[in-house]
Structures are given as structure tokens and as C-alpha cells.
Amino acid sequence: MMTTNEEIFRILIEEGFSNGIVSVFDTYSSPDFVEHQYGFNPPDVEGVKKAIISLHDAFPDFSLKIEDLITEGDKVWGRMTGRGTHKRQFGPLPPTGKTFEITVIDIMRFKDGKLIEHWGVPDRLALLEQLGMKPPPKMIMKIISLLRK
């Protein structure tokens, strides 16, 4: 019996992103897979695996809980809650020991039972704010003024 797109989505989120078992991306991704999430480099399966390893290194207890799933055609959309504790260096950010809880939206497109595209949208501003890394007030005002135009 063939695994459905929704089942593959769950495997990639729960085993791959949440538990850090990156080999599931080798199993369920097409050789033509493209990653669209900002900051994943290279934008392919290796970039996804690298990002997940880095995430679990900085946040060893990182988890994603699927809250909602919508399947439409060849795409599965999910809303998750991401949680973790900042224990080690995360990019330029030294460990804070703080916990976070953010919303994450993931969209995965499938072809012939394989993941071919992924868009991930974590609430990065909420993450940085909960880790105590707020942007300076002048920068916030500049962003607000740009949004009003």
C-alpha cells in the first residue's frame, strides 16, 4: 500500500524535524527536491538536513506538534507549534537557557509519492523575542513606517 502525502508530511515533521532523524528526507524526497525556506543553504535535501541538525544542536529538546493539516491536490499544509530550550550556540546567538513556543507553517508539495518542494515559515520574530533578542526600537519604527506605505 502506498503511503499518502499526508502520512509522508507527518513522518517528515514528526521524525525529521521534531526528532532530528534526518534520514527520512533521503527516503521521502525526490532527487529534484527544492527547499524554499529562507536561510536553508543549499536549497536542497542536504540543506534541510544541515538546518535540522543545527536546530537540534542549539535546542536539544526541540519539538514540533502538528495542530492542523489540510491536504489539497498535491500539497499538504500544516500549522505546528514549535518548542525548545536554547542550550547551545544558534548561529550568532549564544545560549540563553530560555524556552520558546512559536507557530510554524509548513507547505509540502509531492509528486509520485515523494516530496518535491517545501516552504517553511517559522515565526522568527517571536523566536528571537522569546530568546531576549529584540530588535532596537528605531529598527521597529522603521519597519512599521515601511508597512504603512
C-alpha positions as a Markdown table, in Angstrom:
| # | Residue | x | y | z |
|---|---|---|---|---|
| 1 | Met | 0.0 | 0.0 | 0.0 |
| 2 | Met | 1.3 | 3.4 | -1.0 |
| 3 | Thr | 2.0 | 6.0 | 1.7 |
| 4 | Thr | -0.3 | 9.1 | 1.3 |
| 5 | Asn | 1.1 | 12.6 | 1.1 |
| 6 | Glu | -0.4 | 13.4 | 4.5 |
| 7 | Glu | 1.3 | 10.4 | 6.0 |
| 8 | Ile | 4.6 | 11.4 | 4.5 |
| 9 | Phe | 4.1 | 15.0 | 5.8 |
| 10 | Arg | 3.6 | 13.6 | 9.3 |
| 11 | Ile | 6.7 | 11.4 | 9.0 |
| 12 | Leu | 8.9 | 14.4 | 7.8 |
| 13 | Ile | 7.6 | 16.7 | 10.6 |
| 14 | Glu | 7.5 | 14.2 | 13.5 |
| 15 | Glu | 10.5 | 12.1 | 12.7 |
| 16 | Gly | 12.6 | 14.5 | 10.6 |
| 17 | Phe | 12.1 | 18.0 | 12.0 |
| 18 | Ser | 10.8 | 17.1 | 15.5 |
| 19 | Asn | 13.0 | 14.1 | 16.4 |
| 20 | Gly | 16.0 | 15.0 | 14.2 |
| 21 | Ile | 16.0 | 11.8 | 12.2 |
| 22 | Val | 17.2 | 13.5 | 9.0 |
| 23 | Ser | 17.5 | 10.2 | 7.0 |
| 24 | Val | 13.7 | 10.3 | 6.4 |
| 25 | Phe | 14.4 | 13.2 | 4.0 |
| 26 | Asp | 16.6 | 10.8 | 1.9 |
| 27 | Thr | 13.8 | 8.2 | 1.9 |
| 28 | Tyr | 10.8 | 10.5 | 1.1 |
| 29 | Ser | 12.4 | 13.3 | -1.1 |
| 30 | Ser | 12.6 | 13.4 | -4.8 |
| 31 | Pro | 16.1 | 13.9 | -6.4 |
| 32 | Asp | 14.5 | 17.2 | -7.8 |
| 33 | Phe | 13.5 | 18.5 | -4.4 |
| 34 | Val | 13.7 | 22.3 | -3.9 |
| 35 | Glu | 13.7 | 24.0 | -0.5 |
| 36 | His | 12.1 | 27.5 | -0.4 |
| 37 | Gln | 12.6 | 28.3 | 3.3 |
| 38 | Tyr | 14.8 | 31.4 | 3.8 |
| 39 | Gly | 18.3 | 30.5 | 5.1 |
| 40 | Phe | 18.4 | 26.9 | 4.1 |
| 41 | Asn | 21.7 | 26.5 | 2.2 |
| 42 | Pro | 22.0 | 24.7 | -0.1 |
| 43 | Pro | 18.3 | 24.8 | -1.0 |
| 44 | Asp | 18.0 | 21.0 | -1.3 |
| 45 | Val | 17.7 | 17.9 | 0.9 |
| 46 | Glu | 21.3 | 18.4 | 2.2 |
| 47 | Gly | 20.4 | 22.0 | 3.3 |
| 48 | Val | 17.3 | 20.8 | 5.1 |
| 49 | Lys | 19.3 | 18.1 | 6.9 |
| 50 | Lys | 22.0 | 20.6 | 7.8 |
| 51 | Ala | 19.4 | 23.1 | 9.2 |
| 52 | Ile | 17.7 | 20.4 | 11.3 |
| 53 | Ile | 21.0 | 19.2 | 12.8 |
| 54 | Ser | 21.9 | 22.8 | 13.6 |
| 55 | Leu | 18.5 | 23.4 | 15.2 |
| 56 | His | 18.7 | 20.2 | 17.4 |
| 57 | Asp | 22.2 | 21.1 | 18.4 |
| 58 | Ala | 21.1 | 24.6 | 19.7 |
| 59 | Phe | 17.8 | 23.4 | 21.0 |
| 60 | Pro | 18.3 | 19.7 | 22.1 |
| 61 | Asp | 14.7 | 19.3 | 23.2 |
| 62 | Phe | 13.2 | 20.9 | 20.1 |
| 63 | Ser | 9.8 | 19.6 | 19.1 |
| 64 | Leu | 7.1 | 20.3 | 16.6 |
| 65 | Lys | 3.5 | 19.4 | 17.3 |
| 66 | Ile | 1.1 | 19.3 | 14.4 |
| 67 | Glu | -2.0 | 21.3 | 15.2 |
| 68 | Asp | -3.8 | 21.4 | 11.9 |
| 69 | Leu | -3.4 | 19.7 | 8.5 |
| 70 | Ile | -5.0 | 20.5 | 5.1 |
| 71 | Thr | -4.5 | 18.4 | 2.1 |
| 72 | Glu | -5.4 | 19.8 | -1.3 |
| 73 | Gly | -4.2 | 18.3 | -4.6 |
| 74 | Asp | -0.5 | 17.6 | -4.4 |
| 75 | Lys | 0.1 | 19.9 | -1.4 |
| 76 | Val | -0.2 | 19.4 | 2.4 |
| 77 | Trp | -0.4 | 22.4 | 4.6 |
| 78 | Gly | 0.4 | 22.2 | 8.3 |
| 79 | Arg | 0.2 | 24.5 | 11.3 |
| 80 | Met | 2.5 | 23.4 | 14.1 |
| 81 | Thr | 3.7 | 24.6 | 17.5 |
| 82 | Gly | 7.5 | 24.6 | 17.8 |
| 83 | Arg | 9.0 | 24.4 | 21.3 |
| 84 | Gly | 12.5 | 24.2 | 22.7 |
| 85 | Thr | 15.2 | 25.4 | 25.1 |
| 86 | His | 18.2 | 27.4 | 23.9 |
| 87 | Lys | 21.1 | 25.4 | 25.2 |
| 88 | Arg | 23.9 | 25.9 | 22.7 |
| 89 | Gln | 25.1 | 28.5 | 20.1 |
| 90 | Phe | 22.5 | 29.1 | 17.4 |
| 91 | Gly | 24.1 | 30.9 | 14.5 |
| 92 | Pro | 25.5 | 34.2 | 16.1 |
| 93 | Leu | 23.3 | 33.8 | 19.2 |
| 94 | Pro | 25.0 | 32.5 | 22.3 |
| 95 | Pro | 22.9 | 30.1 | 24.5 |
| 96 | Thr | 20.3 | 31.9 | 26.7 |
| 97 | Gly | 18.8 | 28.9 | 28.5 |
| 98 | Lys | 15.4 | 30.4 | 27.6 |
| 99 | Thr | 12.5 | 28.4 | 26.3 |
| 100 | Phe | 10.3 | 29.3 | 23.3 |
| 101 | Glu | 7.0 | 28.4 | 21.8 |
| 102 | Ile | 6.2 | 29.6 | 18.3 |
| 103 | Thr | 3.9 | 28.9 | 15.4 |
| 104 | Val | 5.3 | 27.2 | 12.3 |
| 105 | Ile | 3.6 | 26.9 | 9.0 |
| 106 | Asp | 4.8 | 24.2 | 6.5 |
| 107 | Ile | 3.7 | 23.6 | 3.0 |
| 108 | Met | 4.9 | 20.5 | 1.2 |
| 109 | Arg | 4.3 | 19.6 | -2.4 |
| 110 | Phe | 4.5 | 15.9 | -3.5 |
| 111 | Lys | 4.9 | 14.2 | -6.8 |
| 112 | Asp | 4.8 | 10.4 | -7.3 |
| 113 | Gly | 4.9 | 9.8 | -3.5 |
| 114 | Lys | 8.0 | 12.0 | -3.0 |
| 115 | Leu | 8.5 | 15.4 | -1.5 |
| 116 | Ile | 9.4 | 17.8 | -4.3 |
| 117 | Glu | 9.0 | 21.3 | -2.7 |
| 118 | His | 8.9 | 22.6 | 0.8 |
| 119 | Trp | 8.1 | 26.1 | 2.2 |
| 120 | Gly | 8.7 | 26.6 | 5.9 |
| 121 | Val | 7.6 | 29.7 | 7.7 |
| 122 | Pro | 8.5 | 29.7 | 11.4 |
| 123 | Asp | 7.6 | 32.9 | 13.4 |
| 124 | Arg | 11.3 | 34.0 | 13.7 |
| 125 | Leu | 10.4 | 37.3 | 15.3 |
| 126 | Ala | 8.5 | 35.5 | 18.1 |
| 127 | Leu | 11.5 | 33.2 | 18.5 |
| 128 | Leu | 14.0 | 36.0 | 18.8 |
| 129 | Glu | 11.8 | 37.9 | 21.2 |
| 130 | Gln | 11.4 | 34.9 | 23.5 |
| 131 | Leu | 15.1 | 34.4 | 23.5 |
| 132 | Gly | 15.6 | 38.0 | 24.5 |
| 133 | Met | 16.9 | 39.2 | 21.1 |
| 134 | Lys | 14.6 | 42.1 | 20.4 |
| 135 | Pro | 15.4 | 44.5 | 17.5 |
| 136 | Pro | 16.3 | 48.1 | 18.5 |
| 137 | Pro | 13.2 | 50.4 | 18.8 |
| 138 | Lys | 14.5 | 52.6 | 15.9 |
| 139 | Met | 14.5 | 49.5 | 13.6 |
| 140 | Ile | 11.0 | 48.6 | 14.7 |
| 141 | Met | 9.7 | 52.1 | 13.9 |
| 142 | Lys | 11.4 | 51.9 | 10.5 |
| 143 | Ile | 9.7 | 48.6 | 9.7 |
| 144 | Ile | 6.3 | 50.0 | 10.9 |
| 145 | Ser | 6.7 | 53.0 | 8.7 |
| 146 | Leu | 7.6 | 50.8 | 5.7 |
| 147 | Leu | 4.5 | 48.7 | 6.3 |
| 148 | Arg | 2.2 | 51.8 | 6.3 |
| 149 | Lys | 3.3 | 52.9 | 2.8 |
